[in-house]
Amino acid sequence: MKKDFEFLYPGKLINKDLELVLIKKTPANEEKKYFSAYKFEMRHKKTNEKMGHIDLRISNNEIIKYIGHIGYGVDEKFRGNRYASRSVKLLFTLAKKHELNPLWITCYPENIPSKKTCKFAGGKLIKISGPPKNNERYKNNREKCQYKFNL
């Protein structure tokens, strides 16, 4: 990670009835091994109702291939509208500004909706693998599908 890291203005992130609203910027915490991150809510553009969330982690560290640059969740009543894949695509420009290329998203192999999200957003499944062997924080975690996005 760059020592001169700076959060950037994400701009308007809108796709039809979906808008990503920045709610928090979290600086890196080296002690806890957290990356700098943008946290957004997925909101309905007209009603402003919260539909889910999505985060963009800023790092080019090898561990990112296991935890992913992007994490998301769509509230149950809004599932099936591709809000997650549309949100992922909305973050591509901001990711490029932070030189995150390639971009990685991971999910557990049994998480079919997340696998579909990665496919619909243009990701390519590279491999399914367990956590890095020398990383204490993730040593007890399970295998994950690693999707690569060339921006």
Backbone as JSON, one array per atom type, in Angstrom:
{
  "sequence": "MKKDFEFLYPGKLINKDLELVLIKKTPANEEKKYFSAYKFEMRHKKTNEKMGHIDLRISNNEIIKYIGHIGYGVDEKFRGNRYASRSVKLLFTLAKKHELNPLWITCYPENIPSKKTCKFAGGKLIKISGPPKNNERYKNNREKCQYKFNL",
  "N": [[0.85, -1.17, 0.0], [0.46, 2.26, -0.7], [2.29, 4.79, 0.97], [1.52, 7.4, 0.9], [-1.23, 7.47, 0.79], [-4.43, 8.52, -0.26], [-7.82, 9.29, 0.1], [-10.21, 9.44, -2.5], [-12.56, 11.46, -4.34], [-15.48, 9.82, -5.1], [-17.34, 10.44, -7.06], [-20.55, 10.62, -8.81], [-22.37, 7.73, -8.47], [-24.33, 5.96, -10.2], [-26.79, 3.8, -11.56], [-29.38, 3.31, -13.43], [-32.07, 2.56, -11.44], [-30.52, 2.38, -9.21], [-28.32, 3.66, -6.77], [-25.14, 4.34, -5.47], [-24.16, 5.31, -2.32], [-21.78, 7.0, -0.59], [-20.86, 6.21, 2.65], [-18.91, 5.99, 4.54], [-15.41, 6.36, 5.09], [-12.73, 4.4, 5.71], [-9.67, 4.48, 7.25], [-6.52, 2.74, 6.73], [-5.42, 0.2, 9.0], [-2.69, -0.89, 10.23], [-1.91, -2.46, 12.4], [-4.15, -4.08, 12.95], [-4.27, -5.21, 10.52], [-5.95, -4.18, 8.53], [-7.21, -2.82, 5.49], [-7.3, 0.38, 3.82], [-10.56, 1.63, 3.15], [-13.54, 2.17, 1.27], [-16.89, 2.63, 2.11], [-20.08, 1.94, 1.05], [-23.61, 2.49, 0.72], [-26.12, 0.7, -0.97], [-28.66, 2.22, -2.6], [-32.1, 2.87, -3.44], [-32.72, 4.85, -6.16], [-34.94, 6.61, -6.49], [-36.6, 6.34, -4.18], [-34.84, 6.38, -2.1], [-34.44, 4.28, -0.42], [-32.6, 1.96, 1.52], [-30.86, -0.72, 0.08], [-28.82, -2.48, 0.32], [-25.29, -3.09, 0.77], [-21.9, -2.15, -0.12], [-18.4, -2.51, -0.28], [-15.19, -1.12, -0.99], [-12.0, -2.15, -0.93], [-8.74, -0.89, -0.59], [-5.88, -1.99, -1.82], [-2.9, -3.61, -2.93], [-1.74, -5.8, -2.01], [-0.79, -9.25, -1.61], [-2.62, -10.74, -0.09], [-5.07, -9.76, -0.75], [-6.05, -11.2, -2.85], [-7.25, -13.28, -1.62], [-9.12, -12.2, 0.22], [-10.4, -10.27, -1.24], [-11.0, -7.27, -3.18], [-13.46, -6.12, -3.19], [-16.42, -6.27, -1.29], [-19.79, -7.26, -0.64], [-23.35, -7.05, -0.03], [-26.75, -7.76, -0.47], [-29.87, -6.71, 0.61], [-32.45, -8.97, 1.53], [-35.1, -8.63, 0.38], [-34.55, -7.27, -1.95], [-33.1, -8.82, -3.63], [-32.19, -10.5, -6.7], [-32.29, -8.59, -8.64], [-29.94, -7.89, -9.73], [-28.45, -6.0, -8.33], [-26.04, -6.21, -6.91], [-24.06, -6.96, -8.87], [-24.3, -4.79, -10.58], [-23.55, -2.76, -8.86], [-20.9, -3.47, -8.34], [-19.76, -2.99, -10.88], [-20.12, -0.23, -10.97], [-18.14, 0.62, -9.25], [-15.77, 0.29, -10.6], [-14.47, 2.47, -11.93], [-13.54, 4.08, -9.8], [-11.86, 2.21, -8.59], [-9.93, 1.92, -10.61], [-8.78, 4.47, -10.51], [-7.38, 4.21, -8.19], [-5.47, 2.49, -8.99], [-6.0, -0.25, -8.98], [-5.62, -2.87, -10.51], [-5.14, -5.98, -11.64], [-8.52, -6.34, -10.37], [-9.9, -7.98, -7.56], [-12.42, -10.25, -6.5], [-13.82, -12.29, -4.05], [-15.46, -15.33, -3.02], [-17.27, -17.81, -1.14], [-17.28, -21.22, -2.28], [-19.86, -22.41, -2.24], [-21.59, -20.29, -2.42], [-23.74, -19.46, -4.48], [-25.29, -17.19, -5.51], [-23.37, -15.1, -5.23], [-21.34, -16.0, -6.87], [-22.65, -15.83, -9.33], [-22.98, -13.07, -9.41], [-20.32, -12.2, -9.73], [-19.78, -13.28, -12.25], [-21.74, -11.96, -13.87], [-20.78, -9.38, -13.61], [-18.49, -9.46, -15.06], [-16.27, -10.89, -14.23], [-13.59, -13.33, -14.06], [-13.25, -16.63, -13.12], [-10.46, -17.62, -11.46], [-9.18, -19.4, -9.68], [-9.84, -21.79, -7.02], [-9.03, -21.55, -3.76], [-7.38, -22.03, -0.58], [-6.68, -20.06, 2.42], [-3.8, -17.82, 2.66], [-0.83, -19.45, 3.62], [0.99, -18.42, 5.52], [-0.33, -16.49, 7.01], [-1.59, -15.37, 9.88], [-4.1, -14.25, 10.54], [-5.99, -15.28, 8.75], [-5.73, -18.01, 8.8], [-7.48, -20.06, 9.69], [-9.63, -20.01, 8.0], [-11.85, -20.95, 5.26], [-11.74, -22.43, 1.92], [-11.85, -20.29, -0.97], [-13.47, -18.98, -3.88], [-11.75, -17.32, -6.39], [-12.13, -14.49, -8.16], [-11.14, -12.67, -10.98], [-10.85, -9.42, -12.27], [-10.12, -7.66, -15.05], [-9.32, -4.44, -15.41]],
  "CA": [[0.0, 0.0, 0.0], [1.22, 3.5, -0.77], [2.32, 5.54, 2.23], [0.88, 8.7, 0.68], [-2.59, 7.15, 0.4], [-5.42, 9.59, -0.14], [-9.15, 8.96, -0.38], [-10.61, 10.24, -3.64], [-14.0, 11.69, -4.5], [-15.94, 8.76, -6.0], [-18.26, 10.91, -8.09], [-21.9, 10.08, -8.76], [-22.36, 6.32, -8.82], [-25.74, 5.7, -10.46], [-27.14, 2.91, -12.66], [-30.84, 3.21, -13.48], [-32.73, 2.81, -10.16], [-29.52, 2.12, -8.18], [-27.31, 4.68, -6.48], [-24.23, 4.03, -4.37], [-23.97, 6.49, -1.49], [-20.64, 6.84, 0.31], [-21.25, 6.46, 4.04], [-17.76, 5.98, 5.44], [-14.07, 6.06, 4.59], [-11.99, 3.82, 6.83], [-8.24, 4.42, 6.97], [-5.84, 1.47, 7.01], [-4.96, -0.05, 10.36], [-1.67, -1.92, 10.04], [-1.91, -3.35, 13.57], [-5.23, -5.05, 12.75], [-4.13, -5.67, 9.14], [-7.09, -3.71, 7.74], [-6.87, -1.94, 4.39], [-8.17, 1.54, 3.64], [-11.75, 1.15, 2.45], [-14.73, 2.99, 1.06], [-18.11, 1.89, 2.44], [-21.23, 2.53, 0.38], [-24.92, 1.85, 0.78], [-26.89, 0.62, -2.22], [-29.97, 2.83, -2.33], [-33.0, 3.07, -4.56], [-32.52, 6.24, -6.58], [-36.14, 7.44, -6.3], [-37.16, 6.28, -2.81], [-33.7, 6.5, -1.19], [-34.46, 3.13, 0.47], [-31.36, 1.18, 1.54], [-31.07, -2.03, -0.5], [-27.68, -3.32, 0.61], [-24.03, -2.37, 0.99], [-20.74, -2.6, -0.89], [-17.15, -1.9, 0.17], [-14.03, -1.21, -1.87], [-10.75, -2.15, -0.16], [-7.64, -0.39, -1.41], [-4.62, -2.69, -1.55], [-2.36, -4.49, -3.95], [-1.09, -6.84, -1.24], [-1.17, -10.59, -2.05], [-3.77, -11.23, 0.69], [-6.3, -9.27, -1.37], [-6.55, -12.28, -3.72], [-8.05, -14.17, -0.78], [-10.26, -11.51, 0.84], [-11.08, -9.5, -2.29], [-11.06, -5.8, -3.14], [-14.86, -5.71, -3.03], [-17.36, -7.11, -0.55], [-21.13, -6.71, -0.81], [-24.51, -7.8, 0.43], [-28.01, -7.17, -0.88], [-30.96, -7.07, 1.5], [-33.22, -10.07, 0.94], [-36.25, -8.25, -0.47], [-34.08, -6.64, -3.19], [-32.3, -9.78, -4.4], [-32.73, -10.9, -7.99], [-32.3, -7.44, -9.54], [-28.53, -7.67, -10.1], [-27.91, -4.81, -7.67], [-24.64, -6.44, -6.54], [-23.19, -6.88, -10.05], [-24.34, -3.41, -11.07], [-22.75, -1.97, -7.91], [-19.49, -3.79, -8.6], [-19.36, -2.26, -12.08], [-20.05, 1.21, -10.66], [-16.9, 0.9, -8.52], [-14.59, 0.08, -11.45], [-13.75, 3.72, -12.2], [-12.82, 4.44, -8.57], [-10.78, 1.23, -8.44], [-8.87, 2.29, -11.57], [-8.09, 5.66, -10.0], [-6.46, 3.74, -7.15], [-4.56, 1.56, -9.65], [-6.33, -1.62, -8.6], [-5.78, -3.65, -11.72], [-6.51, -6.46, -11.64], [-9.37, -6.24, -9.19], [-10.28, -9.32, -7.11], [-13.57, -10.49, -5.64], [-13.83, -13.69, -3.64], [-16.66, -15.84, -2.36], [-17.21, -19.24, -0.84], [-17.75, -22.0, -3.42], [-21.3, -22.72, -2.18], [-22.37, -19.05, -2.54], [-24.13, -19.38, -5.89], [-25.6, -15.81, -5.92], [-22.16, -14.28, -5.36], [-20.64, -16.47, -8.08], [-23.37, -15.23, -10.46], [-22.65, -11.64, -9.41], [-18.99, -12.04, -10.33], [-19.91, -13.59, -13.68], [-22.48, -10.88, -14.52], [-19.95, -8.16, -13.59], [-17.38, -9.64, -15.99], [-15.12, -11.54, -13.6], [-13.17, -14.64, -14.53], [-12.81, -17.49, -12.04], [-9.06, -18.0, -11.66], [-8.96, -20.65, -8.94], [-10.42, -21.92, -5.69], [-7.9, -21.89, -2.89], [-7.45, -21.71, 0.83], [-5.99, -18.83, 2.84], [-2.34, -17.85, 2.62], [-0.3, -20.31, 4.68], [1.73, -17.68, 6.54], [-1.09, -15.35, 7.52], [-2.29, -15.76, 11.11], [-5.47, -13.77, 10.59], [-6.88, -16.05, 7.89], [-5.3, -19.42, 8.75], [-8.57, -20.99, 9.96], [-10.72, -19.81, 7.05], [-12.07, -21.97, 4.23], [-11.41, -22.11, 0.53], [-12.67, -19.28, -1.64], [-13.37, -18.77, -5.33], [-11.08, -16.05, -6.66], [-12.5, -13.92, -9.46], [-10.26, -11.6, -11.43], [-11.45, -8.45, -13.19], [-9.11, -6.82, -15.69], [-9.91, -3.14, -15.64]],
  "C": [[0.89, 1.24, 0.0], [1.16, 4.22, 0.57], [1.6, 6.87, 2.09], [-0.58, 8.51, 0.24], [-3.52, 8.32, 0.67], [-6.76, 9.09, -0.68], [-9.52, 9.93, -1.49], [-12.12, 10.44, -3.64], [-14.51, 10.64, -5.49], [-16.82, 9.23, -7.14], [-19.64, 10.32, -7.89], [-21.85, 8.64, -9.26], [-23.81, 5.86, -8.97], [-25.88, 4.78, -11.68], [-28.64, 2.67, -12.59], [-31.44, 3.54, -12.12], [-31.79, 2.64, -8.96], [-28.56, 3.29, -8.02], [-26.45, 4.2, -5.33], [-23.95, 5.33, -3.63], [-22.83, 6.2, -0.51], [-21.07, 7.18, 1.73], [-20.06, 6.53, 4.99], [-16.48, 5.72, 4.66], [-13.25, 5.6, 5.79], [-10.51, 3.76, 6.48], [-7.65, 3.04, 7.32], [-5.45, 1.41, 8.49], [-3.97, -1.21, 10.27], [-1.65, -2.92, 11.19], [-2.96, -4.46, 13.41], [-5.19, -5.67, 11.35], [-5.37, -5.36, 8.3], [-6.57, -2.76, 6.66], [-7.75, -0.7, 4.44], [-9.37, 1.08, 2.83], [-12.81, 2.24, 2.35], [-15.93, 2.1, 1.38], [-19.3, 2.65, 1.86], [-22.5, 1.78, 0.77], [-25.47, 1.82, -0.64], [-28.26, 1.19, -1.87], [-30.78, 2.92, -3.62], [-32.97, 4.55, -4.91], [-33.73, 7.13, -6.29], [-36.63, 7.48, -4.87], [-36.11, 6.49, -1.74], [-33.65, 5.34, -0.19], [-33.14, 2.36, 0.36], [-31.67, -0.23, 1.05], [-29.93, -3.0, -0.18], [-26.45, -2.46, 0.84], [-22.95, -2.94, 0.08], [-19.52, -1.82, -0.4], [-16.08, -2.09, -0.9], [-12.79, -1.07, -1.0], [-9.6, -1.77, -1.07], [-6.34, -1.07, -0.99], [-4.19, -3.44, -2.79], [-1.55, -5.61, -3.3], [-1.59, -8.21, -1.72], [-2.41, -11.13, -1.33], [-5.09, -10.82, 0.05], [-6.9, -10.33, -2.31], [-7.4, -13.27, -2.93], [-9.27, -13.47, -0.19], [-11.04, -10.67, -0.16], [-11.03, -8.0, -2.07], [-12.47, -5.33, -2.8], [-15.62, -6.76, -2.23], [-18.73, -6.47, -0.61], [-22.18, -7.61, -0.19], [-25.75, -7.04, 0.02], [-29.09, -7.65, 0.08], [-31.92, -8.01, 0.78], [-34.34, -9.63, 0.0], [-35.84, -7.61, -1.79], [-33.27, -7.59, -4.06], [-33.0, -10.13, -5.7], [-32.79, -9.78, -9.0], [-30.91, -7.05, -10.04], [-27.96, -6.38, -9.49], [-26.44, -5.0, -7.31], [-23.73, -6.3, -7.76], [-23.17, -5.47, -10.62], [-23.51, -2.5, -10.16], [-21.26, -2.2, -8.12], [-19.0, -2.98, -9.8], [-19.24, -0.76, -11.82], [-18.75, 1.57, -9.94], [-15.64, 0.77, -9.37], [-13.8, 1.37, -11.68], [-12.94, 4.15, -10.98], [-11.65, 3.48, -8.33], [-9.62, 1.55, -9.37], [-8.08, 3.49, -11.09], [-7.1, 5.29, -8.91], [-5.5, 2.67, -7.66], [-4.76, 0.12, -9.18], [-6.63, -2.41, -9.87], [-4.73, -4.74, -11.75], [-7.21, -6.22, -10.3], [-9.82, -7.66, -8.85], [-11.55, -9.29, -6.27], [-13.56, -11.97, -5.31], [-15.16, -14.05, -3.0], [-16.47, -17.31, -2.05], [-17.82, -20.03, -2.0], [-19.26, -22.3, -3.41], [-22.18, -21.48, -2.33], [-22.71, -18.79, -4.02], [-24.5, -17.94, -6.3], [-24.36, -14.94, -6.1], [-21.35, -14.71, -6.58], [-21.31, -15.89, -9.33], [-23.06, -13.74, -10.55], [-21.32, -11.41, -10.09], [-19.03, -12.28, -11.84], [-20.6, -12.43, -14.42], [-21.66, -9.58, -14.58], [-18.71, -8.3, -14.47], [-16.14, -10.28, -15.4], [-14.84, -12.9, -14.2], [-12.68, -15.44, -13.33], [-11.39, -17.97, -12.35], [-8.76, -19.31, -10.94], [-9.78, -20.62, -7.65], [-9.28, -22.35, -4.79], [-8.16, -21.45, -1.46], [-6.67, -20.44, 1.14], [-4.48, -18.96, 2.71], [-1.8, -18.61, 3.83], [0.37, -19.54, 5.82], [0.98, -16.48, 7.09], [-1.96, -15.8, 8.68], [-3.77, -15.41, 11.08], [-6.45, -14.68, 9.83], [-6.62, -17.56, 7.92], [-6.42, -20.43, 8.99], [-9.75, -20.85, 8.99], [-10.75, -20.9, 5.99], [-11.57, -21.52, 2.86], [-12.36, -21.06, -0.01], [-12.42, -19.32, -3.14], [-12.74, -17.39, -5.52], [-11.38, -15.59, -8.08], [-11.64, -12.71, -9.76], [-11.01, -10.73, -12.43], [-10.32, -7.6, -13.75], [-9.77, -5.5, -16.04], [-9.18, -2.41, -16.74]]
}
